[in-house]
Amino acid sequence: MIEELDARSGDVLGFKSDKLHDEDYKTFVPRVDEAIASEGKVRILAWFHDFHGWDAHALWDDINFATTHCTKIERIALVGEKTWEKWMAKVCAPFTMAKIKYFDSGEIDNAWSWLEESD
């Protein structure tokens, strides 16, 4: 299930999830599209809390999202608790034009700050 987090500005969005399902993308993608329409480009915090991956349909949704939004996302802060999540930040890099950075869950304030920095 995905939960939207309170962000401090319109071009920065935050989401927390323990496992992603197809239904989550039906909530998440329109919210991102709305912010892109308003702000032009967005920055996203993705917090994987006790994360258990994607179901099969959600994995396809994720690939589709990455390919259709790759030029509209400036930065992605991946926040996690496991080594594979840190590795995932490196694997995702070729599929987006966004700058991607991994933060341990105890560094979530640093992740928000990084997203809010000007280039």
LOKE-344780 format. One line per field, with one value per residue (C-alpha): x, y, z; residue in three letters. Coordinates in Angstrom, 1 decimal. Example, Ala and Ser with C-alpha at 12.3 -4.5 7.8 and 13.67 -1.06 7.14 Angstrom:
BEGIN
c1 [12.3;13.7] $
c2 [-4.5;-1.1] $
c3 [7.8;7.1] $
code [ALA;SER] $
END
This chain:
BEGIN
c1 [0.0;1.2;0.8;1.4;3.6;3.3;5.8;6.9;6.6;4.5;7.3;8.4;6.3;6.8;5.4;5.8;5.2;5.7;4.7;3.5;0.3;-1.4;-4.0;-1.2;-0.2;-3.8;-3.4;0.3;0.6;-2.3;-0.9;2.5;0.8;-1.1;2.1;3.9;1.0;1.2;5.0;6.5;8.9;8.9;11.1;10.1;10.9;10.2;10.4;10.5;9.5;9.7;9.5;8.4;8.6;6.0;3.3;3.7;1.3;2.8;6.3;4.9;3.3;6.6;8.4;5.7;5.9;9.6;9.5;6.7;7.9;11.7;12.1;9.7;11.3;14.5;15.5;14.5;15.5;15.2;14.9;15.2;16.3;18.0;21.1;19.2;17.3;20.6;21.6;18.2;19.1;22.0;20.0;17.3;19.7;19.8;16.0;15.5;17.1;16.6;19.4;18.9;20.4;19.9;19.3;19.0;15.7;17.4;18.4;14.9;15.3;18.5;16.6;13.9;16.6;18.4;15.2;14.6;18.1;18.4;20.6] $
c2 [0.0;3.5;6.5;10.1;12.0;15.7;17.7;21.3;22.5;21.9;20.4;17.9;14.8;12.0;8.5;5.7;2.0;-1.5;-3.2;-1.8;-3.1;-2.1;-0.1;2.0;3.3;4.4;6.7;7.6;8.4;10.9;12.7;13.0;14.0;16.7;18.1;18.0;19.9;22.6;22.8;21.6;19.1;17.4;15.8;12.6;11.0;7.2;5.7;1.9;1.1;-2.7;-3.0;-6.4;-5.4;-5.2;-7.6;-8.6;-6.0;-3.3;-4.1;-3.5;-0.2;0.9;0.3;2.2;5.0;5.3;5.4;8.0;10.3;10.1;13.7;15.3;14.1;16.1;14.2;11.0;10.3;6.6;6.0;2.5;0.1;-2.7;-3.2;-4.2;-0.9;1.0;-1.2;-0.4;3.3;2.4;0.0;2.6;5.3;4.3;4.4;8.0;11.4;12.2;12.5;9.5;9.3;6.7;7.6;5.2;5.6;7.5;10.1;11.0;14.7;14.8;13.3;16.0;18.7;17.2;17.3;21.0;22.2;24.3;23.0] $
c3 [0.0;-0.8;1.4;0.3;2.8;3.6;1.5;2.1;-1.5;-4.6;-6.7;-4.1;-3.5;-1.0;-0.8;1.6;0.8;2.2;-1.1;-4.4;-6.1;-9.3;-7.3;-5.8;-9.3;-9.9;-7.0;-7.3;-11.0;-11.2;-8.2;-9.9;-13.2;-11.3;-9.8;-13.2;-14.8;-12.0;-11.5;-14.8;-13.2;-9.8;-7.2;-5.5;-2.1;-2.2;1.3;1.2;4.8;5.6;1.8;0.2;-3.5;-6.2;-7.4;-11.0;-12.4;-10.3;-11.7;-15.2;-13.9;-12.5;-15.8;-17.7;-15.2;-15.5;-19.3;-19.5;-16.8;-17.2;-18.4;-15.9;-12.6;-11.6;-8.4;-6.7;-3.1;-2.3;1.5;2.7;5.4;3.4;1.3;-1.8;-1.7;-1.8;-4.8;-6.4;-6.6;-8.9;-11.0;-11.6;-12.8;-16.5;-16.7;-15.8;-16.4;-12.7;-10.2;-7.8;-4.3;-1.6;2.1;5.1;6.9;9.7;7.2;5.9;6.9;4.8;1.9;2.1;2.3;-0.8;-2.8;-1.8;-2.8;-5.8;-8.6] $
code [MET;ILE;GLU;GLU;LEU;ASP;ALA;ARG;SER;GLY;ASP;VAL;LEU;GLY;PHE;LYS;SER;ASP;LYS;LEU;HIS;ASP;GLU;ASP;TYR;LYS;THR;PHE;VAL;PRO;ARG;VAL;ASP;GLU;ALA;ILE;ALA;SER;GLU;GLY;LYS;VAL;ARG;ILE;LEU;ALA;TRP;PHE;HIS;ASP;PHE;HIS;GLY;TRP;ASP;ALA;HIS;ALA;LEU;TRP;ASP;ASP;ILE;ASN;PHE;ALA;THR;THR;HIS;CYS;THR;LYS;ILE;GLU;ARG;ILE;ALA;LEU;VAL;GLY;GLU;LYS;THR;TRP;GLU;LYS;TRP;MET;ALA;LYS;VAL;CYS;ALA;PRO;PHE;THR;MET;ALA;LYS;ILE;LYS;TYR;PHE;ASP;SER;GLY;GLU;ILE;ASP;ASN;ALA;TRP;SER;TRP;LEU;GLU;GLU;SER;ASP] $
END
